[in-house]
Amino acid sequence: MPKRSAPSGTRSSTSTSELPRGATERDEAKGSVGPATALAERLGLPVRDLELLEQALVHSSWLHEHRDAARGHNERLEFLGDVVVNLAISEALYEAHPSDDEGLLSTRRASIVSTTGLARLAGRIDLGALILLGEGESARGGRRRPSLLASAFEAVAGALYLDLGWERTRLWLVELAEPELSNDSPGISLKSPKSRLQEHTQRRTGLRPEYRIIAASGPDHEKLFRIEVWIEGRPLGVGEGPSRRTAETAAATRALEALRRERAAASGLSGTVGGDGADAENEVTDGRTAATDGETRENSTSEAAAARGTRATSRRTAG
C-alpha cells in the first residue's frame, strides 16, 4: 500500500497559518466547527488533511444537492477503508486468539467487519451525527441506517490511512474494537440468527428458510416491516423491524426459539436440545441479543468470503 509521509507527533495549532489543510477557508468562514474538525477532535488524532476527512463524511445524496461544495463523495475512500479495516482486525485477531483455527478466526472477523459490526463501531464515535446527507436521505433515517454508518466508517478509516499512515490508523481501529477483539465467545454465538437458522435447515433438508412479507406500513422514512419465516412448509416465526433485514432477523430469532421448544418437548427435557439442534439454546439466547443484527452477513459462505478479503459489497447484497 502506498504511504504518505509520517505524521508529526503533535497536534496542529489553532493559529491560521498552522491549521490543518482545509480548515481555514471552510470552518472559519462558517464561523463554526465543521464536521471534519469535530470528528478529528472527537478521535483525538493529529489529522492534517481535513478536506480528505470531510470527504469521508460526504454521502452521495449530499453531493448531489451540493455539487461544488466538496471534492467528491466517500465511496472511493470506503473502497480503500474496507481493506484497511479488514487487515487491522485480521492481524489483531490473529495475535489475540493464537489457539483459534482459520474458520473460527474468520467467524470472529466477520462479526466485527459485518455491516452491523461496523455500525456498532461507528456508534462509539457518534459518526452518524456528522455524516453529510441529502435532505431526503436524512428524512428517511439515514443517520441510523447500519449500512450507511458502516460505509462511512470504512471511508473514515481510508481517509485516516492516507493522512496518518498505517500504524496510527491500525492502533486507532484496534483500540476502538477492543471489546470485540477480546471476546472469547464460541463461534456459534458470533453468527446472526439468520445464519444459524439457515445452517440448521440446510443440515436437515438442504433448503434455506423462506421469508415472506406479511405487511409493510408507514411512510418511507418510518417504514415498519412484518415478516414471517417458513421452514419445511410451515410458518415458524414472525418479526418486525424498520427494514426487511431487521424484520427477517427478528423472525429468525423467533423460529430458533420455536425449534428449541419443539425439540425440548419431543425429548422430554426443558432446556437441552440434541441432534440437529445442537447448541440451539445458545442460539436462542444469542438470538435475543442479536435480534437487530439484520445487516450482518447472512450465511457462512459470505462470512468465509469476507475472511478471504473480499469486498464488503457481499454484506450489502447478502440475505
VOTORMAR-499030 format. One record per residue (C-alpha): residue in three letters; chain; x, y, z. Coordinates in Angstrom, 1 decimal, always signed. Each point is the difference from the previous one (the first is absolute). Example, Ala and Ser with C-alpha at 12.3 -4.5 7.8 and 13.67 -1.06 7.14 Angstrom:
BEGIN
@resn: ALA, chain: A, c1: +12.3, c2: -4.5, c3: +7.8 .
@resn: SER, chain: A, c1: +1.4, c2: +3.4, c3: -0.7 .
***
This chain:
BEGIN
@resn: MET, chain: A, c1: +0.0, c2: +0.0, c3: +0.0 .
@resn: PRO, chain: A, c1: +1.3, c2: +3.5, c3: -0.8 .
@resn: LYS, chain: A, c1: +0.7, c2: +2.1, c3: +3.1 .
@resn: ARG, chain: A, c1: +0.3, c2: +3.7, c3: +0.5 .
@resn: SER, chain: A, c1: +2.7, c2: +1.5, c3: +2.2 .
@resn: ALA, chain: A, c1: -0.3, c2: -0.8, c3: +3.7 .
@resn: PRO, chain: A, c1: -2.0, c2: +2.5, c3: +2.0 .
@resn: SER, chain: A, c1: +1.5, c2: +2.1, c3: +2.7 .
@resn: GLY, chain: A, c1: -0.6, c2: -1.0, c3: +3.6 .
@resn: THR, chain: A, c1: -1.7, c2: +3.2, c3: +1.0 .
@resn: ARG, chain: A, c1: -3.4, c2: +1.4, c3: -0.9 .
@resn: SER, chain: A, c1: -0.4, c2: +3.0, c3: -2.2 .
@resn: SER, chain: A, c1: -0.1, c2: +3.5, c3: +1.6 .
@resn: THR, chain: A, c1: -3.1, c2: +2.1, c3: -0.2 .
@resn: SER, chain: A, c1: +1.8, c2: +2.9, c3: -1.8 .
@resn: THR, chain: A, c1: -1.2, c2: +0.7, c3: -3.5 .
@resn: SER, chain: A, c1: +3.4, c2: -0.8, c3: -1.5 .
@resn: GLU, chain: A, c1: +0.2, c2: -3.4, c3: +1.6 .
@resn: LEU, chain: A, c1: -3.5, c2: -1.3, c3: -0.3 .
@resn: PRO, chain: A, c1: -0.5, c2: -3.4, c3: -1.7 .
@resn: ARG, chain: A, c1: -0.5, c2: +0.3, c3: -3.7 .
@resn: GLY, chain: A, c1: -3.5, c2: +1.1, c3: -0.9 .
@resn: ALA, chain: A, c1: -0.9, c2: +1.3, c3: +3.5 .
@resn: THR, chain: A, c1: +0.6, c2: +3.7, c3: -0.5 .
@resn: GLU, chain: A, c1: -2.2, c2: +0.8, c3: -3.0 .
@resn: ARG, chain: A, c1: -2.8, c2: -2.3, c3: +0.9 .
@resn: ASP, chain: A, c1: -0.4, c2: -0.1, c3: +3.7 .
@resn: GLU, chain: A, c1: +1.0, c2: +3.6, c3: +0.8 .
@resn: ALA, chain: A, c1: -2.2, c2: +1.3, c3: -2.9 .
@resn: LYS, chain: A, c1: -2.9, c2: -1.9, c3: +1.5 .
@resn: GLY, chain: A, c1: +0.7, c2: +1.4, c3: +3.5 .
@resn: SER, chain: A, c1: -0.4, c2: -3.5, c3: +1.4 .
@resn: VAL, chain: A, c1: +1.7, c2: -3.3, c3: +0.3 .
@resn: GLY, chain: A, c1: -0.5, c2: -2.1, c3: -3.1 .
@resn: PRO, chain: A, c1: -0.7, c2: -3.7, c3: +0.2 .
@resn: ALA, chain: A, c1: +3.5, c2: -1.1, c3: -0.9 .
@resn: THR, chain: A, c1: +1.5, c2: +2.3, c3: +2.7 .
@resn: ALA, chain: A, c1: -2.5, c2: -1.4, c3: +2.5 .
@resn: LEU, chain: A, c1: +0.8, c2: -3.6, c3: -0.9 .
@resn: ALA, chain: A, c1: +3.8, c2: +0.6, c3: +0.2 .
@resn: GLU, chain: A, c1: -0.5, c2: +1.5, c3: +3.5 .
@resn: ARG, chain: A, c1: -2.2, c2: -2.9, c3: +1.0 .
@resn: LEU, chain: A, c1: +2.5, c2: -2.6, c3: -1.2 .
@resn: GLY, chain: A, c1: +2.9, c2: +1.8, c3: +1.6 .
@resn: LEU, chain: A, c1: +2.2, c2: -0.6, c3: -3.0 .
@resn: PRO, chain: A, c1: +2.4, c2: +2.5, c3: -1.6 .
@resn: VAL, chain: A, c1: -1.9, c2: +0.3, c3: -3.3 .
@resn: ARG, chain: A, c1: +1.7, c2: +2.2, c3: -2.5 .
@resn: ASP, chain: A, c1: -2.3, c2: -0.2, c3: -3.0 .
@resn: LEU, chain: A, c1: -3.4, c2: +1.1, c3: +1.1 .
@resn: GLU, chain: A, c1: -1.3, c2: +0.2, c3: -3.6 .
@resn: LEU, chain: A, c1: +0.8, c2: -3.7, c3: -0.4 .
@resn: LEU, chain: A, c1: -1.7, c2: -0.9, c3: +3.3 .
@resn: GLU, chain: A, c1: -3.0, c2: +2.1, c3: -1.0 .
@resn: GLN, chain: A, c1: -0.3, c2: -1.9, c3: -3.3 .
@resn: ALA, chain: A, c1: -0.2, c2: -3.2, c3: +2.1 .
@resn: LEU, chain: A, c1: -3.2, c2: +1.5, c3: +1.5 .
@resn: VAL, chain: A, c1: -1.6, c2: +1.0, c3: -3.3 .
@resn: HIS, chain: A, c1: -2.8, c2: -2.3, c3: -1.1 .
@resn: SER, chain: A, c1: -0.9, c2: +0.0, c3: -3.7 .
@resn: SER, chain: A, c1: -3.4, c2: +1.4, c3: +0.8 .
@resn: TRP, chain: A, c1: +1.6, c2: +3.1, c3: +1.5 .
@resn: LEU, chain: A, c1: +2.4, c2: +0.5, c3: -2.9 .
@resn: HIS, chain: A, c1: -3.0, c2: -0.2, c3: -2.4 .
@resn: GLU, chain: A, c1: -1.5, c2: +3.0, c3: +1.8 .
@resn: HIS, chain: A, c1: +3.3, c2: +1.9, c3: +0.5 .
@resn: ARG, chain: A, c1: +2.1, c2: -0.8, c3: -3.1 .
@resn: ASP, chain: A, c1: +2.6, c2: +2.6, c3: +0.5 .
@resn: ALA, chain: A, c1: +0.4, c2: -0.2, c3: +3.8 .
@resn: ALA, chain: A, c1: +2.3, c2: -3.1, c3: +0.3 .
@resn: ARG, chain: A, c1: +2.7, c2: -1.7, c3: -2.0 .
@resn: GLY, chain: A, c1: -2.2, c2: -3.1, c3: -0.3 .
@resn: HIS, chain: A, c1: -2.1, c2: -2.5, c3: +1.9 .
@resn: ASN, chain: A, c1: +1.5, c2: -2.7, c3: +2.2 .
@resn: GLU, chain: A, c1: -0.4, c2: -3.2, c3: -2.1 .
@resn: ARG, chain: A, c1: +3.6, c2: -0.2, c3: -1.2 .
@resn: LEU, chain: A, c1: +1.3, c2: +0.5, c3: +3.6 .
@resn: GLU, chain: A, c1: -2.5, c2: -2.7, c3: +1.1 .
@resn: PHE, chain: A, c1: +1.6, c2: -2.3, c3: -2.5 .
@resn: LEU, chain: A, c1: +3.4, c2: +0.6, c3: +1.5 .
@resn: GLY, chain: A, c1: -1.1, c2: +0.0, c3: +3.6 .
@resn: ASP, chain: A, c1: -1.6, c2: -3.4, c3: -0.4 .
@resn: VAL, chain: A, c1: +3.4, c2: -1.5, c3: -0.6 .
@resn: VAL, chain: A, c1: +1.6, c2: +2.0, c3: +2.8 .
@resn: VAL, chain: A, c1: -2.6, c2: -1.1, c3: +2.5 .
@resn: ASN, chain: A, c1: +0.1, c2: -3.6, c3: -1.0 .
@resn: LEU, chain: A, c1: +3.8, c2: -0.2, c3: +0.2 .
@resn: ALA, chain: A, c1: +0.1, c2: +1.8, c3: +3.4 .
@resn: ILE, chain: A, c1: -2.7, c2: -2.2, c3: +1.5 .
@resn: SER, chain: A, c1: +1.5, c2: -3.2, c3: -1.5 .
@resn: GLU, chain: A, c1: +3.4, c2: +0.7, c3: +1.4 .
@resn: ALA, chain: A, c1: -1.3, c2: +0.8, c3: +3.4 .
@resn: LEU, chain: A, c1: -2.2, c2: -3.1, c3: +0.2 .
@resn: TYR, chain: A, c1: +3.0, c2: -2.2, c3: -1.2 .
@resn: GLU, chain: A, c1: +2.0, c2: +1.4, c3: +2.9 .
@resn: ALA, chain: A, c1: -2.8, c2: -0.1, c3: +2.6 .
@resn: HIS, chain: A, c1: -1.2, c2: -3.6, c3: -0.6 .
@resn: PRO, chain: A, c1: +3.0, c2: -2.2, c3: -0.7 .
@resn: SER, chain: A, c1: -1.9, c2: -3.2, c3: +0.5 .
@resn: ASP, chain: A, c1: -2.8, c2: +0.8, c3: -2.4 .
@resn: ASP, chain: A, c1: +0.0, c2: -1.8, c3: -3.4 .
@resn: GLU, chain: A, c1: -0.6, c2: +1.9, c3: -3.3 .
@resn: GLY, chain: A, c1: -3.8, c2: -0.7, c3: +0.1 .
@resn: LEU, chain: A, c1: -0.5, c2: +1.5, c3: +3.4 .
@resn: LEU, chain: A, c1: +2.2, c2: +3.0, c3: -0.7 .
@resn: SER, chain: A, c1: -2.1, c2: +0.5, c3: -3.2 .
@resn: THR, chain: A, c1: -3.2, c2: -0.1, c3: +2.1 .
@resn: ARG, chain: A, c1: +1.4, c2: +2.5, c3: +2.5 .
@resn: ARG, chain: A, c1: +1.1, c2: +2.4, c3: -2.7 .
@resn: ALA, chain: A, c1: -3.3, c2: -0.2, c3: -1.8 .
@resn: SER, chain: A, c1: -1.8, c2: +0.9, c3: +3.2 .
@resn: ILE, chain: A, c1: +2.1, c2: +3.2, c3: +0.3 .
@resn: VAL, chain: A, c1: +0.2, c2: +1.1, c3: -3.7 .
@resn: SER, chain: A, c1: -3.6, c2: -0.8, c3: -0.9 .
@resn: THR, chain: A, c1: -2.3, c2: +2.9, c3: -0.6 .
@resn: THR, chain: A, c1: -1.4, c2: -0.3, c3: +3.5 .
@resn: GLY, chain: A, c1: +3.4, c2: -0.3, c3: +1.6 .
@resn: LEU, chain: A, c1: +1.4, c2: +3.0, c3: -1.8 .
@resn: ALA, chain: A, c1: -3.2, c2: +2.0, c3: +0.8 .
@resn: ARG, chain: A, c1: +0.6, c2: -0.9, c3: +3.7 .
@resn: LEU, chain: A, c1: +3.6, c2: +1.5, c3: -0.3 .
@resn: ALA, chain: A, c1: -1.4, c2: +3.1, c3: -1.7 .
@resn: GLY, chain: A, c1: -2.4, c2: +0.4, c3: +2.8 .
@resn: ARG, chain: A, c1: +2.8, c2: +0.2, c3: +2.5 .
@resn: ILE, chain: A, c1: +1.3, c2: +3.1, c3: -1.6 .
@resn: ASP, chain: A, c1: -3.5, c2: +1.3, c3: -0.7 .
@resn: LEU, chain: A, c1: +0.8, c2: +0.1, c3: -3.7 .
@resn: GLY, chain: A, c1: -3.6, c2: +0.2, c3: -1.2 .
@resn: ALA, chain: A, c1: -0.4, c2: +3.6, c3: +1.4 .
@resn: LEU, chain: A, c1: +2.9, c2: +1.2, c3: -2.3 .
@resn: ILE, chain: A, c1: -0.8, c2: -1.7, c3: -3.3 .
@resn: LEU, chain: A, c1: -1.0, c2: +2.5, c3: -2.7 .
@resn: LEU, chain: A, c1: -3.3, c2: -1.3, c3: -1.4 .
@resn: GLY, chain: A, c1: -2.5, c2: +1.3, c3: -2.6 .
@resn: GLU, chain: A, c1: -3.3, c2: +1.2, c3: +1.4 .
@resn: GLY, chain: A, c1: -1.9, c2: -3.0, c3: -1.3 .
@resn: GLU, chain: A, c1: +2.5, c2: -2.5, c3: +1.4 .
@resn: SER, chain: A, c1: +0.1, c2: +1.7, c3: +3.3 .
@resn: ALA, chain: A, c1: -3.8, c2: +0.0, c3: +0.2 .
@resn: ARG, chain: A, c1: -0.1, c2: -3.7, c3: -0.6 .
@resn: GLY, chain: A, c1: +2.2, c2: -0.6, c3: +3.0 .
@resn: GLY, chain: A, c1: +3.3, c2: -0.4, c3: -1.8 .
@resn: ARG, chain: A, c1: +2.0, c2: +1.0, c3: +3.1 .
@resn: ARG, chain: A, c1: -1.2, c2: -3.1, c3: +1.8 .
@resn: ARG, chain: A, c1: +0.2, c2: -2.5, c3: -2.9 .
@resn: PRO, chain: A, c1: +2.7, c2: -2.6, c3: +0.7 .
@resn: SER, chain: A, c1: +1.1, c2: -0.3, c3: -3.7 .
@resn: LEU, chain: A, c1: +0.5, c2: +3.7, c3: -0.3 .
@resn: LEU, chain: A, c1: +1.9, c2: +0.2, c3: +3.3 .
@resn: ALA, chain: A, c1: +2.2, c2: -2.9, c3: -0.9 .
@resn: SER, chain: A, c1: +0.9, c2: +1.5, c3: -3.4 .
@resn: ALA, chain: A, c1: +0.8, c2: +3.4, c3: +1.6 .
@resn: PHE, chain: A, c1: +2.2, c2: -1.8, c3: +2.7 .
@resn: GLU, chain: A, c1: +2.0, c2: -1.7, c3: -2.7 .
@resn: ALA, chain: A, c1: +0.4, c2: +3.3, c3: -1.9 .
@resn: VAL, chain: A, c1: +1.3, c2: +1.6, c3: +3.2 .
@resn: ALA, chain: A, c1: +2.5, c2: -2.8, c3: +0.4 .
@resn: GLY, chain: A, c1: +1.1, c2: +0.5, c3: -3.6 .
@resn: ALA, chain: A, c1: +0.5, c2: +3.7, c3: +0.5 .
@resn: LEU, chain: A, c1: +1.9, c2: -0.5, c3: +3.2 .
@resn: TYR, chain: A, c1: +2.3, c2: -2.5, c3: -1.7 .
@resn: LEU, chain: A, c1: +0.8, c2: +2.4, c3: -2.8 .
@resn: ASP, chain: A, c1: +0.6, c2: +2.9, c3: +2.4 .
@resn: LEU, chain: A, c1: +1.6, c2: -1.6, c3: +3.0 .
@resn: GLY, chain: A, c1: +1.4, c2: -3.3, c3: -1.3 .
@resn: TRP, chain: A, c1: -0.5, c2: -3.7, c3: +0.9 .
@resn: GLU, chain: A, c1: +1.3, c2: -0.1, c3: +3.5 .
@resn: ARG, chain: A, c1: -2.1, c2: +2.8, c3: +1.5 .
@resn: THR, chain: A, c1: -3.1, c2: -1.2, c3: -1.8 .
@resn: ARG, chain: A, c1: +0.5, c2: -3.6, c3: +1.1 .
@resn: LEU, chain: A, c1: +0.5, c2: +1.0, c3: +3.6 .
@resn: TRP, chain: A, c1: -3.2, c2: +2.1, c3: -0.1 .
@resn: LEU, chain: A, c1: -2.0, c2: -2.8, c3: -1.5 .
@resn: VAL, chain: A, c1: +1.3, c2: -2.6, c3: +2.5 .
@resn: GLU, chain: A, c1: -0.7, c2: +2.2, c3: +3.0 .
@resn: LEU, chain: A, c1: -3.5, c2: +0.8, c3: -1.2 .
@resn: ALA, chain: A, c1: -0.8, c2: -3.7, c3: -0.7 .
@resn: GLU, chain: A, c1: +1.7, c2: -1.3, c3: +3.2 .
@resn: PRO, chain: A, c1: -3.3, c2: -1.4, c3: +1.6 .
@resn: GLU, chain: A, c1: -0.6, c2: -2.1, c3: -3.1 .
@resn: LEU, chain: A, c1: +3.6, c2: -1.0, c3: -0.5 .
@resn: SER, chain: A, c1: +0.3, c2: -1.3, c3: +3.5 .
@resn: ASN, chain: A, c1: -3.3, c2: -1.9, c3: -0.1 .
@resn: ASP, chain: A, c1: +0.6, c2: -3.7, c3: +0.6 .
@resn: SER, chain: A, c1: -3.6, c2: -1.1, c3: -0.8 .
@resn: PRO, chain: A, c1: -0.3, c2: -3.2, c3: -2.0 .
@resn: GLY, chain: A, c1: -0.5, c2: +0.4, c3: -3.8 .
@resn: ILE, chain: A, c1: -3.7, c2: -0.8, c3: -0.1 .
@resn: SER, chain: A, c1: -0.8, c2: +2.9, c3: +2.3 .
@resn: LEU, chain: A, c1: +1.7, c2: +2.4, c3: -2.4 .
@resn: LYS, chain: A, c1: -2.3, c2: -0.9, c3: -2.9 .
@resn: SER, chain: A, c1: -3.3, c2: +1.7, c3: -0.7 .
@resn: PRO, chain: A, c1: -3.3, c2: -1.7, c3: +0.6 .
@resn: LYS, chain: A, c1: -0.6, c2: -0.3, c3: -3.7 .
@resn: SER, chain: A, c1: +3.3, c2: -1.7, c3: -0.6 .
@resn: ARG, chain: A, c1: -0.6, c2: -2.5, c3: +2.8 .
@resn: LEU, chain: A, c1: -3.6, c2: -0.7, c3: -1.2 .
@resn: GLN, chain: A, c1: +1.2, c2: -0.6, c3: -3.5 .
@resn: GLU, chain: A, c1: +2.8, c2: -2.3, c3: +1.1 .
@resn: HIS, chain: A, c1: -2.6, c2: -2.0, c3: +2.0 .
@resn: THR, chain: A, c1: -2.4, c2: -0.3, c3: -2.8 .
@resn: GLN, chain: A, c1: +2.7, c2: -0.9, c3: -2.6 .
@resn: ARG, chain: A, c1: +1.2, c2: -2.8, c3: +2.3 .
@resn: ARG, chain: A, c1: -3.5, c2: -1.4, c3: +0.2 .
@resn: THR, chain: A, c1: -1.4, c2: +0.5, c3: -3.5 .
@resn: GLY, chain: A, c1: +2.6, c2: +1.7, c3: -2.1 .
@resn: LEU, chain: A, c1: -2.4, c2: +3.0, c3: -0.5 .
@resn: ARG, chain: A, c1: +0.1, c2: +3.6, c3: +1.2 .
@resn: PRO, chain: A, c1: -2.7, c2: +1.6, c3: +2.1 .
@resn: GLU, chain: A, c1: -2.5, c2: +2.0, c3: -1.9 .
@resn: TYR, chain: A, c1: -0.8, c2: +3.6, c3: +1.1 .
@resn: ARG, chain: A, c1: -3.4, c2: +1.4, c3: -0.9 .
@resn: ILE, chain: A, c1: -1.1, c2: +3.6, c3: +0.4 .
@resn: ILE, chain: A, c1: -3.3, c2: +0.1, c3: +1.9 .
@resn: ALA, chain: A, c1: -0.4, c2: +3.7, c3: +0.2 .
@resn: ALA, chain: A, c1: +1.9, c2: +3.2, c3: -0.7 .
@resn: SER, chain: A, c1: -1.5, c2: +3.2, c3: +1.5 .
@resn: GLY, chain: A, c1: +0.9, c2: +3.6, c3: +0.7 .
@resn: PRO, chain: A, c1: +1.6, c2: +2.8, c3: -2.0 .
@resn: ASP, chain: A, c1: +3.3, c2: -0.7, c3: -1.8 .
@resn: HIS, chain: A, c1: +2.1, c2: +1.6, c3: +2.8 .
@resn: GLU, chain: A, c1: -1.8, c2: -2.0, c3: +2.7 .
@resn: LYS, chain: A, c1: -0.7, c2: -3.3, c3: -1.7 .
@resn: LEU, chain: A, c1: -0.9, c2: -3.0, c3: +2.1 .
@resn: PHE, chain: A, c1: +0.3, c2: -3.5, c3: -1.5 .
@resn: ARG, chain: A, c1: -1.7, c2: -3.1, c3: +1.3 .
@resn: ILE, chain: A, c1: +1.6, c2: -3.2, c3: -1.3 .
@resn: GLU, chain: A, c1: -0.7, c2: -3.7, c3: +0.5 .
@resn: VAL, chain: A, c1: +2.5, c2: -2.8, c3: -0.4 .
@resn: TRP, chain: A, c1: -1.0, c2: -3.4, c3: -1.4 .
@resn: ILE, chain: A, c1: +1.9, c2: -3.2, c3: +0.5 .
@resn: GLU, chain: A, c1: -1.0, c2: -3.3, c3: -1.5 .
@resn: GLY, chain: A, c1: -3.3, c2: +1.3, c3: -1.2 .
@resn: ARG, chain: A, c1: -1.2, c2: +1.6, c3: +3.3 .
@resn: PRO, chain: A, c1: +0.3, c2: +3.5, c3: +1.6 .
@resn: LEU, chain: A, c1: +2.3, c2: -0.1, c3: +3.0 .
@resn: GLY, chain: A, c1: +0.7, c2: +3.6, c3: +1.0 .
@resn: VAL, chain: A, c1: -1.2, c2: +3.6, c3: -0.6 .
@resn: GLY, chain: A, c1: +2.2, c2: +3.1, c3: +0.4 .
@resn: GLU, chain: A, c1: -0.4, c2: +3.8, c3: -0.4 .
@resn: GLY, chain: A, c1: +2.5, c2: +2.7, c3: -0.7 .
@resn: PRO, chain: A, c1: +0.8, c2: +3.2, c3: -1.9 .
@resn: SER, chain: A, c1: +1.6, c2: -1.9, c3: -2.9 .
@resn: ARG, chain: A, c1: -0.5, c2: -3.4, c3: -1.6 .
@resn: ARG, chain: A, c1: +3.2, c2: -1.4, c3: +1.3 .
@resn: THR, chain: A, c1: -0.7, c2: +1.1, c3: +3.6 .
@resn: ALA, chain: A, c1: -3.4, c2: -1.5, c3: -0.1 .
@resn: GLU, chain: A, c1: +1.4, c2: -3.2, c3: -1.6 .
@resn: THR, chain: A, c1: +2.5, c2: -0.3, c3: +2.8 .
@resn: ALA, chain: A, c1: -2.7, c2: +0.4, c3: +2.7 .
@resn: ALA, chain: A, c1: -2.0, c2: -2.7, c3: -1.8 .
@resn: ALA, chain: A, c1: +3.0, c2: -2.3, c3: +0.0 .
@resn: THR, chain: A, c1: +0.5, c2: +0.6, c3: +3.7 .
@resn: ARG, chain: A, c1: -3.6, c2: -1.0, c3: +0.7 .
@resn: ALA, chain: A, c1: +0.4, c2: -3.1, c3: -2.3 .
@resn: LEU, chain: A, c1: +3.1, c2: -1.1, c3: +2.0 .
@resn: GLU, chain: A, c1: -2.0, c2: +0.3, c3: +3.2 .
@resn: ALA, chain: A, c1: -2.9, c2: -2.1, c3: -1.5 .
@resn: LEU, chain: A, c1: +2.5, c2: -2.7, c3: -1.1 .
@resn: ARG, chain: A, c1: +1.5, c2: -0.1, c3: +3.5 .
@resn: ARG, chain: A, c1: -3.4, c2: -0.4, c3: +1.6 .
@resn: GLU, chain: A, c1: -1.1, c2: -2.7, c3: -2.4 .
@resn: ARG, chain: A, c1: +3.2, c2: -2.0, c3: +0.5 .
@resn: ALA, chain: A, c1: -0.2, c2: +0.4, c3: +3.7 .
@resn: ALA, chain: A, c1: -3.5, c2: -1.3, c3: +0.1 .
@resn: ALA, chain: A, c1: +0.8, c2: -2.9, c3: -2.3 .
@resn: SER, chain: A, c1: +2.9, c2: -1.1, c3: +2.2 .
@resn: GLY, chain: A, c1: -1.8, c2: +0.6, c3: +3.2 .
@resn: LEU, chain: A, c1: +2.7, c2: +2.5, c3: +1.2 .
@resn: SER, chain: A, c1: -0.7, c2: +3.6, c3: +0.8 .
@resn: GLY, chain: A, c1: +3.2, c2: +1.7, c3: -1.1 .
@resn: THR, chain: A, c1: +2.2, c2: -2.2, c3: -2.1 .
@resn: VAL, chain: A, c1: -0.1, c2: -0.9, c3: -3.6 .
@resn: GLY, chain: A, c1: +2.0, c2: -2.7, c3: -1.8 .
@resn: GLY, chain: A, c1: +0.5, c2: -1.3, c3: -3.5 .
@resn: ASP, chain: A, c1: -0.4, c2: +2.5, c3: -2.8 .
@resn: GLY, chain: A, c1: -1.0, c2: +2.6, c3: +2.6 .
@resn: ALA, chain: A, c1: +3.4, c2: +0.0, c3: +1.8 .
@resn: ASP, chain: A, c1: +0.7, c2: +3.3, c3: +1.7 .
@resn: ALA, chain: A, c1: -3.6, c2: +1.1, c3: -0.6 .
@resn: GLU, chain: A, c1: -0.4, c2: +1.4, c3: +3.4 .
@resn: ASN, chain: A, c1: +3.1, c2: +2.1, c3: -0.5 .
@resn: GLU, chain: A, c1: -1.5, c2: +1.0, c3: -3.3 .
@resn: VAL, chain: A, c1: -3.1, c2: +1.3, c3: +1.7 .
@resn: THR, chain: A, c1: +1.9, c2: +1.9, c3: +2.7 .
@resn: ASP, chain: A, c1: +2.3, c2: +1.6, c3: -2.5 .
@resn: GLY, chain: A, c1: -2.9, c2: +0.6, c3: -2.4 .
@resn: ARG, chain: A, c1: -1.6, c2: +2.3, c3: +2.5 .
@resn: THR, chain: A, c1: +3.0, c2: +2.2, c3: +0.2 .
@resn: ALA, chain: A, c1: +0.6, c2: -0.1, c3: -3.7 .
@resn: ALA, chain: A, c1: -3.6, c2: +0.5, c3: -1.1 .
@resn: THR, chain: A, c1: +0.8, c2: +3.4, c3: -1.5 .
@resn: ASP, chain: A, c1: +3.0, c2: -1.3, c3: -1.9 .
@resn: GLY, chain: A, c1: -1.9, c2: +0.0, c3: -3.2 .
@resn: GLU, chain: A, c1: +3.0, c2: +1.3, c3: -2.0 .
@resn: THR, chain: A, c1: +2.5, c2: -2.7, c3: +0.9 .
@resn: ARG, chain: A, c1: +1.2, c2: -2.5, c3: -2.6 .
@resn: GLU, chain: A, c1: -2.8, c2: -2.5, c3: -0.5 .
@resn: ASN, chain: A, c1: +1.7, c2: -3.3, c3: -0.5 .
@resn: SER, chain: A, c1: +3.2, c2: -1.7, c3: +0.6 .
@resn: THR, chain: A, c1: +1.0, c2: +0.2, c3: -3.6 .
@resn: SER, chain: A, c1: +0.1, c2: +3.8, c3: +0.1 .
@resn: GLU, chain: A, c1: +1.9, c2: -0.1, c3: +3.3 .
@resn: ALA, chain: A, c1: +2.6, c2: -2.2, c3: -1.6 .
@resn: ALA, chain: A, c1: +0.2, c2: +2.3, c3: -2.9 .
@resn: ALA, chain: A, c1: +0.5, c2: +3.0, c3: +2.3 .
@resn: ALA, chain: A, c1: +2.8, c2: -2.0, c3: +1.7 .
@resn: ARG, chain: A, c1: +1.9, c2: -0.2, c3: -3.2 .
@resn: GLY, chain: A, c1: +0.0, c2: +3.8, c3: -0.4 .
@resn: THR, chain: A, c1: -2.9, c2: +0.4, c3: -2.5 .
@resn: ARG, chain: A, c1: -1.7, c2: +3.3, c3: -0.4 .
@resn: ALA, chain: A, c1: -2.6, c2: +1.1, c3: +2.6 .
@resn: THR, chain: A, c1: -2.6, c2: +0.1, c3: -2.8 .
@resn: SER, chain: A, c1: -0.9, c2: -3.6, c3: +0.8 .
@resn: ARG, chain: A, c1: -1.5, c2: +1.0, c3: +3.4 .
@resn: ARG, chain: A, c1: -2.2, c2: +2.6, c3: -1.7 .
@resn: THR, chain: A, c1: -1.4, c2: -2.4, c3: -2.5 .
@resn: ALA, chain: A, c1: -0.2, c2: -3.1, c3: +2.3 .
@resn: GLY, chain: A, c1: -3.2, c2: -1.2, c3: +1.5 .
***
